Amino acid sequence: MNLYETQHKIIFRLSALGDLVLTTGVIEFWSKKYGWTFTVVTKQQYAAPLENNPHVTEIISLDKEDLGDLAWIVKAGEIAKRYAGCELIDLHSTLRSRILAMRWRGPVSRYKKFSIERRLFKLTRSGSLEKKLEDTRVTVRYASATEKELPDSKELLPRIHLTDAEKSEASSLMNDHNLNKNFIALHPYATHPDKSWPRDYWLDLIKKLDEQDIQWAVIGKDKFNLAVTKSEWNFTNKLSLRQTCALLREAKFLVTGDSGPMHLSSGVGTPVIAMFGPTSKAWGFYPAGEKDVILESDMDCRPCSLHGKSNCEKNQECLKKVKTEDVMREILNG
């Protein structure tokens, strides 16, 4: 076995955006500790956060055709043959990753997913289980694939590496839109609607920011664009993922729900004010930076969902209890 085979690792994590961004923290940790380099296997639409990463020598971007049942068996065999002798680090632990592991020609490591513990907590609301799950953030669980002594989550914060050109483009964009550094970035959208703060709350927050002469900018993608008065500060559906990261780097805070951009913001060093409703810190996908804030309400029905597909019967009461005044307080104190 040559040096490349021992020092180069293959990471498998297909989705979703936030989960993939969180792998960058453990990639950074492993690279510093062991000098490893990586090939990352992921879905094409989530690959952008890995670009320009000095520790990632290759990204295998899979499209829908690659992931069909028979097509994936063939593709998995091709990847296994190409990287024979390298270690596979499975950070997804799904049927597809198990198929790849079955065809692998080298060592396989897999992270502890805590699936049973998460489901037991959802059923029982056990305080001890909640603490155990919160204490083992997803990045720590990722590290468990290779580490017997688990690092602190502060050692595993995500890291997105922007180019100088991307940073310069963000500065030009801000100049063109009369936007000064340390504005407040707002992400009012969510893949699952029940995870999103009500739209009238967002509009009220913008009104309060205007009253304080605090600049803001709306980022993200959604088919229902937030109707704001200052359209020049609304970048909805206008930026690529990496352009969004570069713009977030210039913000003082990102205000968002439990979302992928929450992790993008962490990855460029911008603190997050995140509102959690149907989901929970116990699931492990929460921001862990020194200045990050999570706003949530204490309700017996929380969490009601693993991913936000809650079909809420209480009309999003958990998120409605988080008021615009609560968010403004964090912004003004930050």
Secondary structure, 3 states (H helix, E strand, C coil): CCHHHHHEEEEECCCCHHHHHHHHHHHHHHHHHHCCEEEEEEEHHHCHHHCCCCCEEEEEEECHHHHCHHHHHHHHHHHHHHCCCCEEEECCCCHHHHHHHHHCCCCEEECCCCHHHHHHHHHHCCHHHHHHHHHCCHHHHHHCCCCCCCCCHHHHCCCCCCCHHHHHHHHHHHHHCCCCCCCEEEECCCCCHHHCCCHHHHHHHHHHHHHCCCCEEECCCCCCCCCCCCHHHECCCCCCHHHHHHHHCCCCEEEEECCHHHHHHHHCCCCEEEECCCCCHHHCCCCCCCCCEEECCCCCCCCCCCCCCCCCCCCCHHHHCCCHHHHHHHHHHC
